[in-house]
């Protein structure tokens, strides 16, 4: 039986990259410590029977052995190198190619020892195929990977095929390995030629934005490798990271433009900026946006008003490609503006029911930023002051008025001031309801009426409300009794009244009432019977070469419009021959002592030669013939008749005054009327009157001379006397008042009217001495003085 021995041959693996220089080892020692020499070394490749390389050392010196190589590409690139003294040797191959790889066998023949064989497997590293990248849906990524959303997961698969030795597939970012776990899928129970690495990121962070991932497939052996890389840029959608609102001005004023800027950073792609004010989107033509990298900036110029104060200004940055990728910044606006104010009644008060005597409270509602520095209350344009005594109470934004009167009516407003400006509220008009009262100026009226005449009395009152006015009338008798007066027009305030008897004259009172109440004080009407007007009083005469003026003071007109009449007559005769001296004495001394009938009798006996009319008792006389005595009578006339005359007698003019008033007129021939009474009369009465006049004039002259002498003596003691030049002026009347002394007063009739009487004397222009006026007391008993 033939025995066979099986030797286990160890094959050494040598890896090389294409174009590398490789060394295939070979052990030249005989083994087992045997001392022997190498006679020959042969290198074979694969199954070839012809050695690739031959070293012949049979001559005994290994280092001087003969080297032989097979011609060809491989043989030309091989060389066997023996290390001295170590027994190791190697076959060097330059620039190996894939055709060079295979199983090399080194056979070593010894002189005495058995041949030894060493096998070396030369294998070239083969790179895998270019990696293929797939996304989570299995789609191949040919360019940019993604997009991937921040905060969400990421899955990329890198797959390669082939490669010797079998490659490792890894994921890298910036030379940092992200995933080195490789999968070797099986196909039908056998390993697939593909090598796969699945990269999974559970939460994408901002660090991956703009990054490039690398899939590396590497075939490595004995420190040598072949690497194939595929870079994948990532498209990462990022939410806005920062949003900020920047307002150019620290203080915002209403009505002034302000620039606002919204800055958003961190969004990819760039964020879209949306402005909101008070919840409403702002679509303004002034909006502008700019983008730099992932920074977005939006500017807006806007004019804010007071209504924007306190509103929220929101800048919203949203990534249009990132669902939910939104970030907002909100800022509450503080807009400074002048106050706005509105005055209202406080709760519980009603303007429709406000009455005199009530209380009222006003509230000033305002809007202001900053807060008001002061609040002032105004009434009809005047500031209201706090006064507890007056019932005016001011507290912050309220004004309280106690116990209202009509003086409290009018417009009320509040003036609010702050650091920006001031504003007055629209006025609130207070029209309180009140009981009737007489209209100002109508509290007491006098009405003159002729007995039997019907008069219309209009009772004018002020009241609120007026639609419910009712009127009633009463009459006060002279004894103080009060009687109601029939009033068929109780709603109009108009009364037709006809007084016939004396007791029906007196005072009528009008009482009005409305829904508030009855007036406290009635409107009075004094019903007075009509009488002729009183004559003018205190008439004075001014006589010089340029004019003659008569100026009087009007008497009582009896409530009617009066006109004044001046008449000029020659010297007045007595009313009868038997009483001429006595009657003339009465006229010259006291006009008031004569009755009106006697005066009218005297005046009618001598016709007037000159007449003038005027609305005022002031007259100028023209055209009187000089050198004669005249009597001037002044009357007052109304629609009820003419008053008794006021007489100015013994009036003379020195020379004619040619000018005349348009309203005056001569009644006939003045010369013809004057001469018969003054010269050509011839009868005893005229002569007697002339003698009496001469005597009176002479007496007055003597009295005047005496008074003048006394005055001159007094003046010489006080100052040097002025020389008297010129003759006496006999054209002036012998009595004109130089000064007026109020007469004693006699009252007659029910109305106790004053009857005054004065004697007049004229002041001479050239004579300083004056005759004093003598007032005559009018006696109630009617006795002559």
KATAUR-V292662 format. One record per residue. SS is DSSP state (@ for helix, = for strand, . for the rest). PHI is phi in degrees with one decimal (NA if undefined). D_LAST is the distance of its C-alpha to the last C-alpha in Angstrom with 2 decimals. Layout:
ss: {SS,SS}
phi: {PHI,PHI}
d_last: {D_LAST,D_LAST}
This chain:
ss: {.,.,.,.,.,.,.,.,.,.,=,=,=,=,=,=,.,.,.,.,.,=,=,=,=,=,=,.,.,.,.,.,.,.,.,.,.,=,=,=,=,=,=,=,=,.,.,.,.,.,.,.,=,=,=,=,.,.,.,.,.,@,@,@,.,=,=,=,=,.,.,.,@,@,@,@,.,=,=,=,=,=,.,.,.,.,.,=,=,=,=,=,=,.,.,.,.,.,.,.,.,=,=,=,=,=,=,=,=,=,.,.,.,.,.,=,=,=,=,=,=,=,=,=,.,=,.,.,.,.,.,=,=,=,.,.,.,.,.,=,.,.,.,.,=,=,=,=,=,.,.,.,.,=,=,=,=,=,=,=,=,.,.,=,.,.,.,=,=,=,=,=,=,.,.,=,=,=,=,.,.,.,=,.,.,=,=,.,.,=,=,.,.,=,=,=,=,=,=,=,=,.,.,.,.,@,@,@,.,.,.,=,=,=,=,=,=,=,=,=,=,.,.,=,=,=,=,=,=,=,=,=,=,=,=,=,=,=,.,.,.,=,=,=,=,=,=,.,.,.,.,=,=,.,.,.,=,=,=,=,=,=,=,=,=,.,.,=,.,.,.,=,=,=,=,=,=,.,.,=,=,.,.,.,.,.,.,=,=,=,=,=,.,.,=,=,=,=,=,=,=,=,=,.,.,@,@,@,.,.,.,=,=,=,=,=,=,=,.,.,.,.,.,.,.,=,=,=,=,=,=,=,.,.,=,=,=,=,=,=,=,=,=,=,=,.,.,.,.,.,@,@,@,.,=,.,.,.,.,=,=,=,=,=,=,=,=,=,=,.,.,.,.,=,=,=,=,=,=,.,.,=,=,.,.,.,=,.,.,.,.,=,=,=,=,.,.,=,=,=,=,.,.,.,.,@,@,@,.,=,=,=,=,=,=,=,=,.,.,.,.,=,=,=,.,.,.,=,=,=,.,.,=,=,=,=,=,=,.,.,.,.,.,=,=,=,=,=,=,.,.,.,.,=,=,=,=,=,.,.,=,=,=,=,.,.,.,.,.,=,=,=,=,=,=,=,.,.,.,.,.,=,=,=,=,.,.,.,.,.,.,.,.,=,=,=,=,=,.,.,.,@,@,@,.,=,=,=,=,=,=,=,=,.,.,.,.,=,.,.,.,.,=,=,=,=,=,=,=,.,.,.,.,.,.,.,=,=,=,=,=,=,=,.,.,.,.,=,=,=,=,=,=,.,.,.,.,.,.,.,.,.,=,=,=,=,=,=,=,=,.,.,.,.,.,.,@,@,@,@,@,@,@,@,@,@,@,@,@,.,@,@,@,.,.,@,@,@,@,@,@,@,@,@,@,.,.,.,.,=,=,=,=,=,.,.,.,=,=,=,=,.,.,.,.,.,.,.,.,=,=,=,=,=,=,=,=,=,.,.,=,=,.,.,.,=,=,=,=,=,=,.,.,.,.,.,.,.,.,.,.,.,.,.,=,=,.,.,.,@,@,@,@,@,@,@,@,@,.,.,.,.,.,@,@,@,@,@,@,@,@,@,@,@,@,@,@,@,@,@,@,@,@,@,@,@,@,@,@,@,@,@,@,@,@,@,@,@,.,.,.,.,.,.,.,.,.,.,.,.,.,.,.,.,.,.,.,.,.,.,.,.,.,.,.,=,=,=,.,.,.,.,=,=,=,.,.,.,.,.,.,.,.,.,.,.,.,.,.,.,.,.,.,.,.,.,.,.,.,.,.,.,.,.,.}
phi: {NA,-92.8,-95.5,-117.6,-116.8,-104.6,-104.0,-84.9,-98.4,-86.4,-105.9,-89.6,-97.5,-121.4,-105.6,-151.2,-91.8,-57.4,77.2,-80.2,-93.7,-119.8,-125.9,-100.9,-73.3,-152.6,-92.9,-99.3,-84.5,-72.8,88.9,57.0,71.1,-76.2,-94.9,-147.3,-116.3,-81.7,-101.0,-160.0,-126.6,-126.1,-112.7,-115.6,-121.5,58.4,-101.0,-66.8,-87.4,-97.2,-65.4,-77.6,-141.6,-135.3,-120.8,-111.2,-120.9,-71.5,-75.6,106.9,-116.0,-64.6,-80.7,-112.0,-70.3,-92.2,-100.5,-136.4,-135.0,-73.7,-68.0,132.9,-64.7,-71.3,-63.5,-68.7,-106.2,-109.1,-156.8,-99.5,-117.0,-113.2,-83.4,-74.5,77.0,-106.7,80.3,-97.5,-147.7,-153.0,-101.4,-95.2,-122.9,-91.5,47.1,-67.5,-122.0,-62.8,-73.9,-79.8,-71.0,161.2,-98.3,-99.2,-124.3,-105.2,-105.8,-113.2,-102.8,-108.4,-69.8,-120.6,-91.0,-69.6,-69.6,-119.3,-124.3,-125.9,-110.3,-130.4,-97.8,-87.9,-127.2,-88.6,-71.8,-108.4,-71.6,-73.1,-69.7,-60.5,-62.9,-113.9,-106.5,-126.0,-89.8,-66.8,-90.8,84.1,-84.5,-72.7,-92.6,-99.5,-129.1,-93.5,-84.5,119.9,-78.5,-116.9,-96.2,-58.3,90.6,-105.1,-84.8,-133.6,-137.4,-131.8,-115.2,-109.5,-129.7,-130.3,-126.1,74.1,99.3,-137.1,-63.4,-59.8,-76.2,-101.8,-114.0,-134.3,-111.7,-133.7,-138.2,54.0,60.4,-118.1,-72.0,-93.6,-153.4,-117.5,-86.8,-109.4,-114.2,-120.0,-63.6,-107.9,-129.2,56.4,83.3,-113.6,-67.6,-80.5,-75.9,-91.2,-116.4,-132.7,-135.7,-103.7,-94.4,-126.3,-116.5,-69.7,-146.5,-69.3,-108.4,-65.8,-67.8,-83.8,-67.8,78.7,-83.8,-119.6,-92.7,-117.6,-102.7,-108.7,-111.1,-127.3,-102.6,-130.0,-158.5,47.3,78.6,-115.5,-151.4,-126.9,-117.9,-118.6,-120.8,-130.4,-96.4,-126.5,-69.1,-101.8,-104.7,-110.6,-89.3,-111.8,-76.4,-58.2,-95.7,-138.9,-133.3,-143.5,-108.6,-121.7,-107.9,-63.5,-99.7,-69.9,-120.3,-104.7,-110.4,-61.8,85.4,-108.2,-68.5,-137.4,-100.0,-122.8,-130.8,-115.3,-115.6,-127.0,-130.8,100.4,-89.9,-140.4,-66.3,-55.0,-75.0,-98.3,-97.4,-125.6,-96.1,-133.3,-127.9,63.7,87.0,-104.2,-69.9,-92.3,-117.3,-122.4,-69.1,-82.3,-70.4,-142.7,-129.2,-140.5,-128.0,-135.8,55.5,-102.0,-105.0,-120.6,-129.2,-126.4,-115.0,-147.3,-107.0,-147.9,-102.1,-95.4,-122.7,-64.2,-69.7,-84.3,-65.0,85.3,-77.6,-92.7,-97.5,-118.0,-108.6,-112.0,-104.3,-131.3,-85.1,-64.7,-105.4,-124.5,-58.6,81.8,-83.2,-130.1,-141.7,-123.2,-130.4,-120.9,-134.2,-82.4,-80.4,-119.4,-100.1,-88.4,-154.1,-66.2,-65.3,-119.3,-137.5,-144.6,-99.5,-141.3,-75.5,-66.7,-60.8,99.5,-109.8,-130.7,-65.2,-69.1,-109.3,-75.1,-127.2,-61.6,98.5,-77.6,-104.9,-144.8,-133.4,-106.7,-123.5,-99.7,-91.0,-135.5,-125.3,-157.0,-146.8,-73.7,-61.6,-61.6,-86.5,-159.9,-129.5,-114.2,-107.0,-121.3,-128.2,52.3,83.7,-109.8,-68.6,-89.6,-104.5,-68.1,-153.2,-68.8,-63.3,-85.0,77.3,-109.8,-118.1,-113.1,-141.1,53.9,-100.2,-125.4,-130.5,-116.5,-114.9,-99.3,50.5,-66.0,-123.7,-63.5,-65.1,-80.1,-70.5,127.0,-98.1,-116.6,-149.8,-118.8,-107.6,-109.5,-122.2,-140.3,-67.3,-88.4,-179.6,-139.1,-143.8,-104.5,-70.9,-63.3,-68.0,-107.7,-86.9,-100.8,-118.2,-81.8,-83.5,-149.4,-69.1,-61.7,-149.7,-62.8,-63.7,-53.3,92.7,-115.3,-69.0,-143.8,-128.4,-104.3,-127.5,-94.1,-149.3,-83.5,-52.5,90.3,-86.8,-89.3,-116.9,-109.5,-100.6,-108.0,-87.1,-99.1,-128.8,-110.5,-161.8,-148.5,-84.4,-101.7,-71.4,-112.3,-68.9,-136.2,-124.6,-137.0,-128.1,-134.0,-125.5,-95.8,-82.4,-66.1,-90.1,92.9,-78.0,-114.8,-124.0,-71.7,-114.6,-62.9,-132.6,-71.0,-105.6,-73.8,-103.3,-104.8,76.8,-107.2,-128.3,-97.5,-131.3,-126.3,-81.9,-117.7,-96.0,-62.2,-73.6,-82.0,-82.3,141.0,-113.7,-102.0,-117.3,-105.5,-116.1,-113.6,-143.6,-141.5,-66.2,-82.9,162.6,-99.8,-63.0,-77.9,-124.1,-76.6,-92.2,-105.5,-127.8,-86.5,-91.0,-117.6,-65.6,-74.3,-130.2,-60.8,-69.6,-81.0,-72.0,-62.0,-127.4,51.1,-79.4,-124.4,-121.0,-118.9,-130.9,-144.8,-70.8,-95.0,-164.4,-125.9,-119.5,-120.5,-125.4,-126.8,-109.1,-64.4,-91.9,-70.3,-90.7,71.0,85.0,-114.4,-74.7,-119.6,-128.0,-115.4,-124.9,-115.9,-127.9,-114.4,-128.1,-77.0,-53.1,-78.3,-86.1,-80.0,-68.4,-151.4,-64.2,-76.1,-122.9,-65.7,-64.0,-63.6,-67.5,-65.7,-62.3,-66.4,-65.1,-73.2,-94.5,-154.1,-65.2,-69.5,-73.3,-86.3,-77.9,-63.8,-66.5,-65.3,-64.0,-63.3,-65.7,-65.2,-66.5,-69.5,-72.0,-122.8,-68.7,-74.2,-102.3,-150.8,-141.8,-144.4,-124.8,-158.5,-75.1,-122.0,-77.1,-133.0,-134.9,-124.0,-105.8,-136.7,78.6,-74.7,-75.2,-71.9,88.8,-126.2,-89.2,-127.0,-115.8,-105.7,-117.1,-116.7,-116.5,-115.0,-124.0,-132.4,-66.4,-96.8,134.2,-114.7,-77.8,-67.1,-81.1,-108.4,-101.0,-124.6,-105.9,55.6,-100.2,-123.3,-119.6,-81.1,-146.1,-67.0,-108.2,-75.1,-67.7,-146.1,-79.5,-66.9,-82.6,-84.1,-155.2,-91.8,-101.5,95.6,-83.1,-64.7,-65.4,-66.3,-79.1,-81.7,-63.1,-59.6,-77.3,-101.3,-126.1,-86.4,-64.2,75.5,-84.6,-66.9,-65.8,-64.3,-65.0,-62.0,-63.3,-65.7,-63.1,-60.4,-63.4,-65.3,-62.7,-63.1,-63.8,-63.2,-62.3,-64.3,-64.5,-62.1,-61.7,-65.6,-63.6,-62.4,-62.6,-63.4,-62.5,-61.9,-65.5,-65.7,-61.5,-63.4,-73.0,-63.2,-68.0,-89.3,-157.8,-60.3,-76.3,-81.6,-68.1,-91.3,-116.4,89.1,-87.7,-64.2,-91.6,-84.7,-83.5,-84.7,-67.8,-80.2,-148.4,-140.3,-67.1,-86.0,-144.9,-103.4,-120.1,-59.4,-75.2,-65.4,-112.3,-110.3,-99.9,-136.2,83.0,-71.5,-91.4,52.5,-80.5,-82.8,-108.9,-116.0,-145.8,-138.0,-95.6,-114.9,-143.8,-98.2,-80.9,-79.1,-64.5,-97.4,-115.6,-73.7,-78.4,-119.0,-88.6,-71.4,-74.1,-112.3,-90.7,-108.2,-70.1,-85.4,-90.4,-68.5,-81.0,78.3,-77.0,-74.1,-97.6}
d_last: {216.55,214.64,211.58,208.48,205.92,202.25,200.28,196.54,195.37,192.03,190.01,187.54,184.36,183.04,179.73,178.72,176.21,177.36,178.29,178.56,181.62,183.31,186.09,188.45,190.03,193.73,195.46,198.74,199.87,202.94,201.32,202.56,203.09,206.11,206.84,207.59,206.86,205.17,207.49,205.25,201.70,200.92,197.50,197.39,194.40,194.11,197.48,198.97,202.57,202.47,200.74,197.55,198.21,201.51,202.13,205.85,206.62,210.19,211.18,209.77,206.64,203.51,201.40,203.85,204.27,204.22,200.99,201.29,198.62,198.67,197.51,194.28,190.55,190.64,193.75,192.37,189.32,191.24,192.65,194.21,193.28,195.18,193.65,196.08,197.15,194.83,196.73,193.66,193.46,191.19,191.27,188.42,187.09,184.67,181.83,182.71,181.96,181.72,185.33,186.45,185.37,188.04,190.49,192.31,195.47,196.86,200.60,202.04,205.85,207.39,210.76,211.77,208.87,207.79,205.44,201.81,199.15,195.43,193.03,189.62,187.23,185.21,182.07,179.27,175.75,174.21,170.37,168.77,167.07,163.58,161.15,159.33,155.84,154.51,151.08,150.40,150.84,154.19,153.01,154.54,152.16,152.94,149.98,147.07,147.22,144.37,141.52,141.20,137.95,136.76,137.29,139.86,143.69,146.04,149.63,151.97,155.75,158.14,161.59,164.66,168.21,171.52,171.90,174.84,174.67,172.10,168.70,165.83,162.44,159.32,155.60,153.99,150.56,150.45,153.95,152.94,154.87,152.74,155.55,159.31,160.46,162.78,164.01,167.39,167.10,170.18,171.33,173.84,174.76,175.44,173.24,171.33,171.57,167.80,166.03,162.39,159.46,156.24,153.13,150.45,147.08,145.16,141.76,141.13,139.18,137.25,140.25,142.21,139.59,141.27,144.57,148.07,150.61,154.32,157.13,160.26,163.74,166.33,170.09,171.27,174.65,176.12,173.01,173.00,170.58,169.28,165.56,163.72,159.89,157.23,153.64,150.84,147.22,144.81,141.69,139.35,135.99,133.58,130.29,127.33,127.52,124.17,120.80,117.80,114.29,112.88,109.20,108.42,104.92,104.27,100.77,100.18,96.74,95.66,95.61,97.90,101.57,104.17,107.94,110.19,113.95,116.51,119.92,122.91,126.31,129.65,129.81,132.89,132.49,129.07,126.22,123.61,120.05,117.46,113.78,111.61,107.91,106.61,109.82,109.54,112.06,110.61,111.88,110.38,111.51,110.97,113.85,116.91,120.16,122.93,126.30,128.52,131.63,130.37,126.84,124.17,120.66,117.70,114.40,111.10,107.71,104.86,101.09,100.06,96.71,94.98,96.82,100.07,99.04,101.36,103.82,107.52,109.14,112.85,115.66,118.73,122.10,124.70,128.34,128.75,132.48,132.26,131.12,128.75,128.76,125.00,122.95,119.16,116.60,113.05,110.01,106.54,103.97,100.90,98.46,95.32,92.20,88.45,87.10,86.27,83.71,82.51,79.77,80.32,79.04,81.08,83.39,81.64,78.35,77.48,74.77,74.54,73.51,71.27,67.89,64.82,65.60,69.35,71.47,73.40,76.20,77.33,80.76,81.59,85.13,86.55,89.78,90.30,93.17,92.84,90.64,86.87,85.41,81.99,80.20,76.46,74.19,71.47,68.46,66.87,68.37,67.21,69.64,69.43,69.60,71.22,68.69,69.59,65.97,64.94,67.97,69.68,73.36,75.69,79.39,81.93,81.96,79.42,75.63,74.13,70.50,69.22,66.52,65.71,62.20,61.12,60.81,64.58,65.17,66.51,69.68,71.95,74.92,77.27,78.26,81.84,83.21,86.75,88.81,89.31,85.77,82.85,81.92,78.88,79.51,78.16,74.79,74.60,71.40,69.91,67.99,67.38,66.34,62.99,60.70,57.90,54.65,51.69,52.20,50.17,46.81,47.05,46.16,42.64,41.48,38.44,39.25,36.71,38.09,37.24,38.17,41.79,42.57,45.65,45.45,48.37,47.92,50.56,51.25,52.72,54.72,57.41,60.52,64.26,66.02,63.95,66.54,65.84,62.04,60.42,56.74,54.78,51.08,48.72,45.13,42.72,40.44,36.95,38.65,41.08,44.05,46.45,48.11,50.92,50.45,53.42,54.88,57.87,58.27,59.00,60.94,58.62,55.25,53.60,51.35,50.01,46.94,44.93,41.74,40.74,38.92,35.99,38.28,40.58,38.08,38.15,40.74,44.34,46.96,50.22,53.27,56.42,59.86,63.27,66.64,65.29,62.46,58.89,56.02,54.25,50.68,49.70,47.90,44.38,42.59,38.90,38.60,35.00,33.92,33.09,29.49,28.30,27.62,24.33,22.95,23.85,21.68,21.46,22.89,24.18,25.79,29.02,30.24,33.61,36.71,38.29,35.62,32.01,31.01,28.12,28.28,26.22,26.70,27.76,25.88,27.80,30.42,31.30,34.80,35.65,36.46,33.61,33.56,30.83,30.23,28.72,28.19,27.65,26.40,25.94,22.62,20.79,20.70,18.33,19.67,20.63,21.30,19.38,16.00,16.56,14.19,11.17,12.49,13.28,9.94,8.81,12.08,11.96,8.74,8.91,12.18,12.15,9.52,12.33,15.51,18.74,20.23,17.67,18.17,21.88,21.85,20.35,22.79,25.70,25.33,26.14,29.13,29.45,31.90,32.51,32.66,33.79,34.48,35.13,35.87,33.57,30.03,31.56,32.20,33.82,33.14,35.99,36.91,33.61,34.28,33.27,31.33,28.74,25.18,24.99,22.57,23.84,23.25,24.78,25.84,27.98,30.81,33.28,35.90,33.34,30.94,28.18,24.88,21.52,21.24,19.71,18.97,19.87,19.37,21.10,24.13,27.31,30.90,33.32,36.50,37.55,38.33,41.39,41.85,40.19,40.13,42.53,39.98,37.46,37.96,36.78,36.07,37.88,38.26,35.48,36.35,36.45,33.05,31.38,33.02,32.18,28.46,28.53,31.33,33.35,30.68,31.32,29.02,26.35,23.48,24.75,25.32,21.92,20.43,22.89,22.06,18.32,19.39,21.85,19.49,17.06,20.18,21.65,18.70,18.78,22.54,22.47,20.17,22.51,25.54,24.50,23.91,27.23,29.06,27.97,29.00,32.26,33.11,32.63,34.71,37.47,37.92,38.30,40.31,41.56,38.97,39.61,40.08,37.43,39.12,38.03,35.36,31.70,31.21,28.99,29.44,26.91,23.29,20.88,18.98,20.95,20.59,23.28,22.76,20.96,19.04,18.74,15.23,14.85,16.24,15.45,18.76,19.38,22.82,26.23,26.42,23.23,22.32,19.74,16.87,16.02,13.86,14.52,14.31,17.86,19.96,23.73,26.30,28.68,32.29,33.48,30.57,30.31,27.13,24.07,20.38,18.85,16.60,13.11,12.18,8.77,9.37,9.31,9.06,12.18,11.13,9.19,6.43,3.76,0.00}
